[in-house]
Amino acid sequence: MRRRLKARITTVNSANVYNSYDIVGDIAVIKVPKDDVTIAKNVAAEIMTIYSRKIKAVFMQTSAVQGDFRIRQLKFLAGENRTVTLYKEHGCLFRVDVERCYISPRLLFEHKRISDLVAQYEVVVNMFSGVGCFSILIAKGACSKVYSIDVNPLAYEYMQENVHLNQVSNYVIPLLGDSKDVINLQLCGVADRVLMPLPELAFEYLPYALMALKPSGGWIHFFDFQHATKDEDPVEKTRQKVAMYLTNLGVSYTFGFSRVIRSVGPYWYQTVLDICVSGLSSKFL
């Protein structure tokens, strides 16, 4: 991509183009330094040329993923001016509006990794489900019951559609609302496994993940954003933060798999930590 861009823009600018971009269905979403529209349109033209059979629209992301609905602002650059697409992952199909709903193809590995861990007939609570990627993939693989919660009404509508599209309506139960409220009202003590794929809120919502677990305990998949310098391990910092919190609550736990998912900025990382909870204090029962 950089080599092809040199024919369109200066070497200095082409060197500053971000290394990667997202492809969701037939839509590409790119970032460029300082939201430079001229650079962005040249990048979009090259993407449309290289992926002429696959990519039908290119947008530039002009804001961070933000707010309770985890949405981002997009600027149309090339192709068809639409943000709704059909995204395929691990044999499942997801209809999604890439501007008005949260979806991240960069979690593709985690979707499969966690779904492969789920045993048949487990009860799973997905606290931040978006359009249903984790939930549906788990249900397709393990025939488990998944309570799939999201606060965004449009994401909830697409989740319902995707549940039917993938023929898992017997296993996935879409729920609209803040997962704190939903768990507190109807899902206390039901789960063998809880997913927390929203790093911005995972630590704040950790008590509700514990409330959702069965009295015998279970697994929590905890996603976090962590700052770490060159001499620090972001995964270890996540472990330490969670360990201190759980110990103070009197929760018995061990840590399983953990890793850095990706870099999200200078010295900032997205991490994931699998937590096996074996004993809950009386306040969670």
PLY file of the C-alpha trace (Angstrom):
ply
format ascii 1.0
element vertex 285
property float x
property float y
property float z
element edge 284
property int vertex1
property int vertex2
end_header
0.00 0.00 0.00
2.79 2.46 0.88
4.60 1.75 -2.40
1.44 2.37 -4.40
0.69 5.56 -2.52
4.05 7.10 -3.43
2.74 7.56 -6.96
-0.16 9.63 -5.59
1.20 11.51 -2.57
4.55 12.67 -1.24
6.99 10.23 0.32
6.71 12.08 3.62
2.94 11.76 3.68
2.90 8.16 2.52
5.25 7.26 5.35
2.81 8.78 7.79
-0.20 6.74 6.67
-1.31 4.35 9.41
-0.18 0.76 9.02
-3.58 -0.92 9.12
-7.27 -0.45 8.46
-10.43 -2.37 9.22
-12.41 -4.34 6.66
-15.94 -5.14 7.81
-17.89 -7.01 5.17
-17.50 -4.94 2.00
-16.66 -1.70 3.84
-13.14 -0.46 4.68
-12.55 2.01 7.51
-9.22 3.86 7.51
-7.40 6.39 9.67
-4.97 9.04 8.46
-2.88 11.55 10.42
-4.78 14.74 11.33
-7.79 13.46 9.35
-6.16 14.77 6.15
-8.93 14.34 3.56
-6.55 14.56 0.57
-4.41 11.71 1.86
-7.52 9.78 2.87
-9.06 9.98 -0.61
-5.83 8.74 -2.20
-5.70 5.84 0.23
-9.37 5.10 -0.46
-8.76 5.08 -4.21
-5.93 2.56 -3.82
-8.04 0.33 -1.57
-10.88 0.40 -4.11
-8.39 -0.55 -6.83
-6.63 -3.31 -4.92
-9.85 -4.83 -3.53
-12.18 -3.95 -6.40
-14.12 -7.22 -6.09
-14.43 -7.12 -2.31
-14.58 -3.50 -1.10
-17.60 -1.43 -2.12
-17.18 1.56 0.20
-14.37 3.32 2.07
-14.80 5.61 5.08
-12.37 7.58 7.24
-12.73 7.32 11.01
-12.80 10.87 12.38
-13.36 10.19 16.08
-12.40 7.62 18.66
-14.84 4.86 19.61
-16.70 6.58 22.41
-19.85 6.91 24.48
-22.14 4.32 26.01
-22.93 2.94 22.53
-19.23 2.57 21.55
-19.68 4.28 18.19
-17.34 6.31 16.00
-17.84 9.09 13.50
-17.07 8.28 9.86
-16.53 10.39 6.74
-17.45 8.92 3.35
-14.54 8.74 0.89
-15.25 6.40 -2.01
-17.61 3.80 -3.44
-21.17 3.40 -2.18
-22.25 5.85 0.49
-23.69 3.35 2.98
-22.59 2.07 6.39
-24.64 -1.15 6.62
-22.92 -4.35 5.54
-22.93 -8.12 6.01
-19.82 -9.31 7.83
-18.70 -12.95 7.85
-16.52 -14.44 10.57
-15.75 -18.09 11.38
-18.75 -19.25 9.36
-21.22 -16.84 11.01
-22.92 -13.85 9.38
-23.49 -10.49 11.05
-25.47 -7.58 9.68
-24.12 -4.36 11.14
-24.07 -0.60 10.71
-20.36 0.20 11.12
-21.07 3.80 12.12
-23.92 3.27 14.59
-22.95 -0.06 16.19
-19.75 -1.42 17.70
-17.90 -4.15 15.85
-14.17 -4.93 15.71
-12.66 -7.41 13.26
-9.49 -7.10 15.36
-11.19 -9.30 17.96
-11.51 -12.16 15.47
-8.90 -14.27 17.30
-10.54 -13.66 20.69
-13.99 -14.54 19.35
-12.71 -17.96 18.30
-10.39 -18.51 21.28
-13.09 -17.90 23.86
-15.82 -19.74 21.96
-13.54 -22.81 21.85
-13.23 -22.71 25.65
-16.96 -22.92 26.27
-18.19 -26.39 27.20
-21.50 -27.72 25.95
-24.53 -26.48 27.88
-22.65 -23.82 29.81
-24.59 -20.68 30.70
-22.79 -17.57 29.46
-23.46 -13.90 30.19
-22.04 -11.50 27.60
-22.17 -8.10 29.29
-21.29 -6.00 26.21
-22.42 -7.97 23.19
-22.72 -5.41 20.37
-24.37 -7.09 17.38
-23.68 -10.54 18.84
-20.31 -11.76 17.51
-19.09 -13.48 20.69
-22.57 -14.71 21.64
-23.50 -16.24 18.30
-20.13 -17.89 17.74
-20.32 -19.47 21.21
-23.85 -20.73 20.57
-22.92 -22.20 17.18
-19.98 -24.06 18.70
-21.25 -25.30 22.05
-25.05 -25.07 21.97
-24.78 -23.07 25.17
-27.33 -20.63 26.56
-25.98 -17.10 26.12
-27.57 -14.05 27.71
-26.45 -11.37 25.27
-26.73 -7.82 26.65
-26.21 -4.45 24.99
-27.32 -0.91 25.84
-27.45 0.35 22.22
-31.00 -0.13 20.85
-29.79 -0.37 17.24
-27.10 -2.93 18.11
-29.79 -4.86 19.96
-31.99 -4.86 16.83
-29.12 -6.13 14.68
-28.28 -8.71 17.35
-31.85 -10.04 17.16
-31.60 -10.21 13.36
-28.22 -11.94 13.54
-29.49 -14.51 16.02
-32.16 -15.54 13.51
-29.77 -15.25 10.57
-27.44 -17.78 12.21
-30.27 -20.00 13.50
-29.32 -19.83 17.18
-32.55 -18.40 18.61
-32.84 -21.46 20.87
-29.54 -20.58 22.54
-28.93 -16.80 22.41
-31.21 -14.54 24.44
-30.80 -10.87 23.37
-31.36 -8.39 26.20
-31.52 -4.60 25.88
-30.18 -2.50 28.73
-27.23 -1.61 30.91
-25.66 -4.91 31.97
-25.40 -3.70 35.57
-29.18 -3.34 35.73
-29.94 -6.50 33.75
-27.70 -8.67 35.95
-28.96 -7.11 39.15
-32.61 -7.66 38.18
-32.58 -11.06 36.52
-29.19 -12.72 36.06
-27.67 -13.04 39.53
-26.01 -16.42 40.08
-26.79 -17.95 36.66
-23.49 -17.98 34.74
-20.68 -20.45 34.30
-18.83 -17.84 32.26
-18.99 -14.04 31.90
-17.59 -12.00 29.01
-16.53 -8.38 29.51
-15.33 -7.22 26.06
-15.54 -3.48 26.85
-12.18 -2.31 28.20
-13.44 1.17 29.12
-15.97 -0.19 31.62
-14.74 -3.67 32.53
-13.11 -2.70 35.83
-16.13 -0.65 36.92
-18.50 -3.50 36.04
-16.40 -6.30 37.57
-18.63 -6.57 40.69
-21.61 -7.29 38.43
-19.67 -9.96 36.56
-19.06 -11.63 39.93
-22.76 -11.31 40.77
-23.66 -13.08 37.53
-21.51 -16.14 38.32
-22.99 -19.23 39.94
-22.21 -19.67 43.67
-19.69 -22.34 42.72
-17.79 -19.80 40.62
-16.73 -19.84 36.98
-14.74 -17.91 34.40
-14.59 -14.19 33.67
-12.95 -12.93 30.47
-11.76 -9.45 31.38
-10.70 -6.94 28.70
-8.74 -3.84 29.67
-6.89 -0.81 28.34
-3.51 -0.56 30.04
-0.76 2.04 29.96
2.77 0.62 30.04
6.18 2.09 29.35
8.94 0.21 27.54
10.09 -1.28 30.85
6.61 -2.39 31.92
4.46 -5.39 30.98
0.87 -4.28 30.25
-0.50 -7.75 30.94
1.21 -7.90 34.32
-0.19 -4.47 35.19
-3.68 -5.73 34.36
-3.12 -8.80 36.56
-1.94 -6.66 39.46
-4.92 -4.30 39.23
-7.45 -7.13 39.14
-5.64 -9.18 41.81
-5.69 -6.31 44.28
-9.40 -5.73 43.69
-10.45 -9.38 43.99
-8.27 -9.98 47.05
-9.80 -6.99 48.82
-13.26 -8.43 48.11
-12.33 -11.82 49.55
-12.76 -13.59 46.21
-10.81 -16.83 45.59
-9.36 -16.81 42.06
-6.56 -17.88 39.77
-5.45 -16.35 36.50
-5.46 -18.33 33.27
-4.53 -17.21 29.79
-3.63 -13.56 29.21
-2.16 -11.55 26.37
-1.83 -8.18 24.66
-4.47 -8.03 21.94
-3.14 -4.91 20.22
-1.57 -1.52 20.67
-4.17 1.27 20.78
-1.83 4.27 21.07
1.59 5.33 22.32
2.23 3.16 25.40
-1.41 2.06 25.54
-2.49 -1.56 25.01
-5.64 -3.63 24.91
-5.22 -6.70 27.09
-7.33 -9.75 27.95
-7.20 -11.75 31.17
-9.03 -15.04 31.87
-10.00 -15.23 35.55
-11.10 -18.47 37.19
-13.21 -17.65 40.24
-13.47 -20.59 42.65
-15.05 -18.93 45.65
-17.27 -15.92 46.20
-17.74 -13.97 49.40
-21.23 -13.83 50.87
-21.92 -10.36 49.41
-22.12 -11.92 45.92
-24.38 -14.85 46.85
0 1
1 2
2 3
3 4
4 5
5 6
6 7
7 8
8 9
9 10
10 11
11 12
12 13
13 14
14 15
15 16
16 17
17 18
18 19
19 20
20 21
21 22
22 23
23 24
24 25
25 26
26 27
27 28
28 29
29 30
30 31
31 32
32 33
33 34
34 35
35 36
36 37
37 38
38 39
39 40
40 41
41 42
42 43
43 44
44 45
45 46
46 47
47 48
48 49
49 50
50 51
51 52
52 53
53 54
54 55
55 56
56 57
57 58
58 59
59 60
60 61
61 62
62 63
63 64
64 65
65 66
66 67
67 68
68 69
69 70
70 71
71 72
72 73
73 74
74 75
75 76
76 77
77 78
78 79
79 80
80 81
81 82
82 83
83 84
84 85
85 86
86 87
87 88
88 89
89 90
90 91
91 92
92 93
93 94
94 95
95 96
96 97
97 98
98 99
99 100
100 101
101 102
102 103
103 104
104 105
105 106
106 107
107 108
108 109
109 110
110 111
111 112
112 113
113 114
114 115
115 116
116 117
117 118
118 119
119 120
120 121
121 122
122 123
123 124
124 125
125 126
126 127
127 128
128 129
129 130
130 131
131 132
132 133
133 134
134 135
135 136
136 137
137 138
138 139
139 140
140 141
141 142
142 143
143 144
144 145
145 146
146 147
147 148
148 149
149 150
150 151
151 152
152 153
153 154
154 155
155 156
156 157
157 158
158 159
159 160
160 161
161 162
162 163
163 164
164 165
165 166
166 167
167 168
168 169
169 170
170 171
171 172
172 173
173 174
174 175
175 176
176 177
177 178
178 179
179 180
180 181
181 182
182 183
183 184
184 185
185 186
186 187
187 188
188 189
189 190
190 191
191 192
192 193
193 194
194 195
195 196
196 197
197 198
198 199
199 200
200 201
201 202
202 203
203 204
204 205
205 206
206 207
207 208
208 209
209 210
210 211
211 212
212 213
213 214
214 215
215 216
216 217
217 218
218 219
219 220
220 221
221 222
222 223
223 224
224 225
225 226
226 227
227 228
228 229
229 230
230 231
231 232
232 233
233 234
234 235
235 236
236 237
237 238
238 239
239 240
240 241
241 242
242 243
243 244
244 245
245 246
246 247
247 248
248 249
249 250
250 251
251 252
252 253
253 254
254 255
255 256
256 257
257 258
258 259
259 260
260 261
261 262
262 263
263 264
264 265
265 266
266 267
267 268
268 269
269 270
270 271
271 272
272 273
273 274
274 275
275 276
276 277
277 278
278 279
279 280
280 281
281 282
282 283
283 284
